[in-house]
């Protein structure tokens, strides 16, 4: 029996800055995998985000692993220490399951849509 050798596809994560308003709020859409291969560049990029309120649109995240969860916690804690906030929106079923298992749904605010995340922030 012969097996074809296939190289694993490199994991990618694309960050698309979305709307940025004068209320100090930014929305960034994530596309791809938030995993061990992508967390370093994710953290380095997102820690530089100057907005007071950051919403991550997670609808394009095809895979989230424990490294990705750790990166979200790190970003949340870093932002909180400097008086900034982080919310997650539009999580996939897999993303919701991972956050529930890790207990993060009790720590990081999550919303069904970006609009809900923005409006929840405006009401507080």
C-alpha positions in Angstrom: 0.0 0.0 0.0 1.4 3.4 -0.9 0.6 6.7 0.6 0.8 10.0 -1.2 2.9 12.5 0.8 1.0 15.8 1.1 2.3 18.9 2.7 0.1 20.4 5.3 -1.4 23.8 4.2 0.1 26.7 6.1 -2.5 28.1 8.6 -3.4 31.7 7.7 -5.2 34.4 9.6 -6.2 37.6 7.8 -7.1 40.7 9.8 -9.5 43.1 8.1 -9.9 46.4 9.8 -13.5 47.4 9.5 -15.4 50.4 10.6 -13.7 52.8 13.0 -15.8 55.5 14.5 -15.3 58.7 16.4 -16.5 57.0 19.6 -13.1 55.3 19.9 -14.5 52.0 18.6 -13.0 49.7 16.0 -14.2 46.5 14.4 -11.8 44.0 13.0 -12.9 40.9 11.0 -10.8 37.7 11.4 -10.6 35.3 8.4 -8.9 31.9 8.7 -7.5 30.0 11.7 -6.7 31.4 15.1 -4.3 28.7 16.1 -0.7 28.0 17.2 0.7 29.0 13.8 -1.1 32.4 13.7 -1.4 33.6 17.3 1.9 35.5 17.5 1.2 37.8 14.5 -2.4 38.2 15.8 -1.2 39.4 19.2 1.5 41.6 17.8 -1.0 43.3 15.5 -4.0 43.6 17.8 -2.0 44.9 20.8 -1.2 48.0 18.7 -4.9 48.7 18.2 -5.5 52.2 19.7 -9.3 52.1 19.9 -10.8 52.2 23.3 -13.4 49.6 22.4 -12.5 46.7 20.1 -14.9 44.3 18.5 -13.5 41.2 16.9 -15.8 39.8 14.2 -15.1 36.1 14.5 -17.5 35.0 11.7 -14.6 34.2 9.4 -12.6 32.1 11.9 -12.7 28.5 10.5 -10.7 27.0 13.4 -10.0 28.1 17.0 -7.7 26.1 19.2 -6.3 26.5 22.7 -3.5 28.7 21.5 -6.1 31.0 19.9 -8.1 31.0 23.2 -4.9 32.0 25.0 -4.3 34.8 22.6 -7.9 36.1 23.1 -7.4 36.0 26.9 -4.0 37.8 26.6 -5.5 40.5 24.4 -8.5 40.9 26.7 -6.3 41.2 29.8 -3.8 43.5 28.1 -6.6 45.9 27.0 -8.3 45.8 30.4 -5.1 46.8 32.2 -5.0 50.0 30.1 -8.7 50.8 30.4 -9.7 49.4 27.0 -12.3 46.8 26.2 -12.7 43.8 23.9 -15.8 42.0 22.7 -16.3 39.1 20.4 -19.0 38.9 17.8 -20.4 36.4 15.3 -18.7 33.3 16.6 -19.0 30.1 14.6 -20.5 27.0 16.3 -16.9 25.6 16.8 -15.8 29.0 18.3 -18.7 29.1 20.7 -18.1 25.5 21.8 -14.4 26.2 22.5 -15.2 29.3 24.5 -17.8 27.5 26.5 -15.5 24.6 27.3 -12.8 27.0 28.3 -15.2 29.1 30.4 -14.3 32.2 28.5 -17.9 33.1 27.7 -18.1 34.3 31.4 -15.0 36.5 30.9 -15.0 38.0 27.5 -18.2 39.6 26.3 -19.7 37.8 23.3 -22.5 38.9 21.0 -24.4 37.2 18.1 -23.6 40.0 15.7 -21.2 42.9 15.3 -24.2 45.3 15.4 -25.2 43.8 18.8 -21.7 44.2 20.1 -21.5 47.8 19.0 -24.9 48.6 20.4 -24.2 46.9 23.7 -21.1 49.1 24.1 -23.1 52.2 23.2 -25.7 51.5 25.9 -23.1 50.9 28.7 
